[in-house]
Amino acid sequence: MTQSKSKASSKKQAEVQRIIDTLSKAIAQHRLKPGQRLVEAQIVGALNVNRNHVQTALQRLSLQRVVTIEPNRGAFVSQPSAQEAREIFAARRSVERGIVEAISIEKIERHWDIINAHMLGELEVTSGTDRQAIVGKLSDYHRLLADICDNTVLKEIFDNLMVRSSLIVSLYQRNDVPTCQHNEHKKVLDALRLGDNDLAVKVMLEHLNNLEAELVLDDNQGLDIDLASALKDI
């Protein structure tokens, strides 16, 4: 009996985590916009999951401030304020400084094939006009560095900050500018390959400052989109 309960619990946790990961990814890829209503029945249908598990996942995302749950109205993708946007970028500067400081030459060389493949893909995508693909690929660069630094605690904090950053970009970024710059990414890597972490940190902080400067923190907009389409193929 105990073993059966344990298996059922593990299965539930796995499904809840899959729902969390899917919704987080949809937000990070700008498939779901700030203010979008997250209808439980639609999530159940799109992901073929248990409704109770959807509720649990939404509650956990609410604790992470990625989702807002309003009594008698339901769950919505959070709409961070301009002040929260500034605070998120301040936190990112601290966390990404730690990430870059933790990346040694040995870690760079060990992961170089993956890094190089990403940078080639990034160059290709940024030469196109698909804004959603560009945003996704450039954001993946920051996630890649977080993976390479090999610090689980920093990675967990960073993952939440990146999802919330995606909401901020959706709300406040000018539509005519990219989320990041490929050449700035390359400069960070060049410094890390030389073992110059101080320079890498300096370039990364300048990069994040530039990213924040692209935000128009008085322009709050929302967009209603189809939830099933947003969650498809994630």
C-alpha positions in Angstrom: 0.0 0.0 0.0 2.8 2.4 1.0 4.6 1.6 -2.2 1.5 2.3 -4.3 1.0 5.6 -2.6 4.6 6.5 -3.3 4.3 5.7 -7.0 1.0 7.7 -7.3 2.7 10.7 -5.5 5.7 10.5 -7.8 3.5 10.4 -10.9 1.5 13.4 -9.7 4.7 15.4 -9.0 6.0 14.6 -12.4 2.8 15.7 -14.1 2.6 18.9 -12.0 6.2 19.7 -12.9 5.5 19.0 -16.6 2.6 21.5 -16.5 4.8 24.1 -14.7 7.6 23.6 -17.2 5.3 23.9 -20.2 3.6 27.1 -19.0 6.9 28.6 -18.0 8.4 27.8 -21.4 5.3 29.2 -23.2 5.8 32.5 -21.2 9.5 32.5 -21.8 8.9 32.1 -25.5 6.3 34.9 -25.5 3.6 32.5 -26.6 1.6 33.6 -23.5 1.4 37.3 -22.8 1.1 39.2 -19.5 -2.6 39.3 -18.4 -3.5 36.2 -20.4 -6.2 34.2 -18.6 -5.1 30.6 -17.9 -8.3 28.6 -18.2 -7.9 25.3 -16.3 -10.1 23.3 -18.8 -8.1 24.6 -21.7 -4.8 23.6 -20.1 -6.3 20.1 -19.3 -7.3 19.7 -22.9 -4.1 21.1 -24.4 -1.7 19.0 -22.2 -4.0 16.0 -21.5 -3.5 16.3 -17.8 -5.5 16.0 -14.5 -7.4 19.2 -13.6 -6.3 18.9 -9.9 -2.7 18.8 -11.1 -3.3 21.9 -13.2 -4.6 23.7 -10.1 -1.5 22.6 -8.1 0.8 23.8 -10.9 -0.9 27.2 -11.1 -0.6 27.6 -7.3 3.1 26.9 -7.4 3.6 29.4 -10.3 1.6 31.9 -8.2 4.1 31.5 -5.4 6.9 32.2 -7.9 4.9 35.3 -9.0 4.7 34.1 -12.6 1.0 33.6 -12.3 -1.6 35.7 -10.5 -4.7 34.0 -9.0 -7.7 36.2 -8.4 -10.6 35.0 -6.3 -13.7 34.3 -8.3 -11.9 35.2 -11.5 -9.2 32.5 -12.0 -5.5 32.5 -12.9 -3.7 34.9 -15.2 -0.2 35.3 -16.4 1.3 38.0 -14.1 1.7 41.6 -15.2 4.7 42.9 -13.4 4.8 46.6 -12.6 7.5 49.0 -13.9 9.0 49.0 -10.4 9.1 45.2 -10.3 10.7 45.3 -13.8 13.6 47.4 -12.3 13.9 45.1 -9.4 14.0 42.0 -11.6 16.9 43.5 -13.6 18.7 44.5 -10.4 18.4 40.8 -9.3 19.5 39.5 -12.6 22.7 41.6 -12.4 23.6 40.1 -9.1 22.7 36.5 -10.1 24.3 36.6 -13.6 27.4 38.1 -12.1 27.6 35.1 -9.8 27.0 32.8 -12.8 29.8 34.3 -14.9 32.2 34.4 -12.0 31.7 30.6 -11.5 32.5 29.7 -15.1 36.1 28.5 -15.5 38.1 28.0 -18.6 37.8 24.2 -18.0 34.0 24.5 -17.9 34.0 26.5 -21.2 36.2 24.0 -23.0 34.2 21.1 -21.7 31.0 22.5 -23.0 32.4 24.2 -26.1 30.7 22.1 -28.7 27.3 23.0 -27.2 28.3 26.6 -26.9 29.5 26.8 -30.4 26.4 25.2 -31.8 24.2 27.6 -29.9 26.2 30.6 -31.1 25.9 29.5 -34.7 22.2 29.0 -34.3 21.9 32.4 -32.6 23.7 34.1 -35.5 21.4 32.4 -38.0 18.2 33.3 -36.1 19.2 36.9 -35.5 19.7 37.4 -39.2 16.1 36.7 -39.8 12.8 38.5 -38.9 11.0 36.0 -36.6 10.9 38.0 -33.4 9.6 35.2 -31.3 12.4 32.9 -32.5 15.0 35.6 -31.9 13.8 36.3 -28.4 13.8 32.6 -27.6 17.3 31.9 -28.9 18.9 34.9 -27.3 17.3 34.0 -24.0 18.7 30.5 -24.3 22.2 31.9 -24.2 21.7 33.1 -20.7 20.2 29.8 -19.7 23.2 28.0 -21.2 25.6 30.0 -19.1 23.5 29.1 -16.0 23.7 25.4 -16.9 27.5 25.6 -17.4 28.2 27.4 -14.1 27.1 24.2 -12.4 25.6 25.9 -9.3 22.1 24.4 -8.7 21.0 27.2 -6.3 22.0 30.0 -8.7 20.3 28.1 -11.6 17.0 27.8 -9.7 17.0 31.5 -8.8 18.0 32.4 -12.4 15.2 30.2 -14.0 12.5 32.1 -12.1 14.1 35.5 -12.9 14.2 34.6 -16.6 10.5 33.7 -16.8 9.6 36.9 -15.1 12.0 38.8 -17.4 10.1 37.4 -20.3 6.9 39.0 -18.9 8.7 42.3 -18.6 10.0 42.2 -22.1 6.5 41.4 -23.4 5.1 44.4 -21.5 7.8 47.1 -21.8 10.2 46.4 -24.6 10.1 48.5 -27.8 9.0 46.3 -30.7 11.8 47.6 -33.0 14.8 46.3 -30.9 16.0 42.8 -30.2 16.1 41.4 -26.7 19.8 40.9 -26.6 22.8 41.4 -28.9 24.7 38.5 -30.4 28.0 40.4 -30.4 27.7 41.1 -26.7 27.1 37.4 -26.0 30.3 36.6 -28.0 32.4 39.2 -26.0 31.4 37.5 -22.8 32.5 34.1 -24.1 35.7 35.5 -25.5 36.6 36.8 -22.1 35.7 33.5 -20.4 37.8 31.5 -22.8 40.8 33.7 -21.9 40.1 33.1 -18.2 39.3 36.8 -17.7 36.2 36.6 -15.5 36.5 40.2 -14.4 36.1 41.3 -18.0 33.4 38.8 -18.7 31.4 40.2 -15.7 31.9 43.7 -16.9 30.6 42.9 -20.4 27.7 41.0 -19.0 26.6 43.8 -16.6 26.9 46.3 -19.5 24.8 43.9 -21.6 22.1 43.7 -18.9 22.1 47.5 -18.5 21.6 47.8 -22.3 18.8 45.3 -22.1 17.0 47.2 -19.3 17.6 50.5 -21.2 15.5 49.1 -24.1 12.4 48.9 -21.8 9.8 51.6 -21.9 8.6 51.4 -18.3 5.5 53.5 -18.7 3.9 51.5 -21.6 1.8 48.6 -20.1 0.0 46.5 -22.8 -1.7 43.2 -22.8 -2.8 40.8 -25.6 -5.4 38.0 -25.6 -4.3 34.9 -27.4 -5.5 31.3 -27.8 -4.2 29.2 -24.9 -4.3 25.9 -26.7 -2.2 27.2 -29.6 0.3 28.7 -27.2 0.9 25.4 -25.5 1.0 23.3 -28.7 4.3 21.4 -29.4 6.1 22.6 -26.3 
